[in-house]
Amino acid sequence: MEKLVLGIECTAHTFGIGIVEVTKKEVLFNEKNVFRDDNNGMDPRKLSEFHISNFDSILLKAKQYLASINKSFSDLSLITFSQGPGQGNSLKVAGLVAKTLSLKYRVPIVGVNHIRSHLEIGKMHTGFEDPLFLNITGVNSQVIAQSEHDKNYVVYGETEDIGLGNLLDSVAREFDLGFPGGPKIEEIAKSGKHMMSIPYTIKGMNVSFAGMISNIKQKKQYFENKKEIELLSGEKIVYNKYEDFLADICFSLQETVFAMIQEVAERALAYTNKKELVLVGGVAANKRFVEMTKAMCKTREVTYDALPLPLCMDNGVMIAWAGYVRYLELGDKSRGQGDLSGLKPMPYITVENNI
Ligand code: ATP
């Protein structure tokens, strides 16, 4: 029998709803609104005002979609929402919308860990059993895998300061490229010719990106003052055209940060002995990153896959699927049943569905 699960993502900039038919692992609906403020970043008050004013447009689309397949919210088997980690004001919107739907339509509800949802959707989409994950988002840069003995997710390596996506966004802001910075940098990097020397910092399976921003700011000052800039080869160059300088900055930045991620991923593969690798998170949209990751996996005879863009960025589908996985886990533990036949509210948050 078909089982529809609706997931609500709202941990930061995105309010998204996804609907998945979980028995066939079929993504039916995936819509979102994304908050943007190029000048001020994510002001918490503006962020919550945005979500409160706009969530209903996505909810309406979900309702219309369900009507188009002769269903309604009452036909859902489960409602799931991003419970954390995230921005407090955004999380409240996710929780409130989910709880209200659950109460009104008497559908069970379960809260989901946002980071785990990036991983679970990676497993669902690829069909991999036990992969190493590179979770490279705006906020996070992590190498994660399930431990052999208890199957809990273990973070084997991560950034010691900012996430890779946020680094790309900060560099893009420095050069007035707009937000999000990753896609702009990717495009400009294609014209880069010279590899500059950018700090490459790895500590075990951790990486550090923070020093790169001041290094790049310094290079910008050198360009403005017509000073020589050192390349990785040791050669020195004075740039006359801003476009050439910017292209080499974007090219060198990408090559450096993606190589750092490959190095820690290789270390983690050697340590965990995993034979599959999945790229998840928004930065996985970058074609050069994918190309480098594929090449590294080929050398190590590891099977590689990545997610399509709509499932890489924050979205409701990943919350729907991860919520279903969580529901099955909780069901196994609390009632000894691994399906949705009970249709009782889970003990994750207190909601009286059956009154
Ligand atoms: P988290 O999901 O961990 O809370 P987040 O919501 O900020 O973090 P995502 O939505 O997964 O992250 O990804 C957004 C990031 O992906 C942004 O920093 C953006 O610049 C980056 N990004 C998007 N497209 C590309 C691309 N083509 N190349 C590089 N980076 C990209």
Boltz pocket constraint, residues with backbone or C-beta under 6 A from the ligand:
constraints:
  - pocket:
      binder: B
      contacts: [[A, 11], [A, 12], [A, 13], [A, 85], [A, 136], [A, 137], [A, 138], [A, 139], [A, 140], [A, 164], [A, 165], [A, 166], [A, 168], [A, 169], [A, 180], [A, 181], [A, 182], [A, 183], [A, 186], [A, 281], [A, 282], [A, 283], [A, 284], [A, 285], [A, 286], [A, 287], [A, 312], [A, 313], [A, 314]]
      max_distance: 6.0
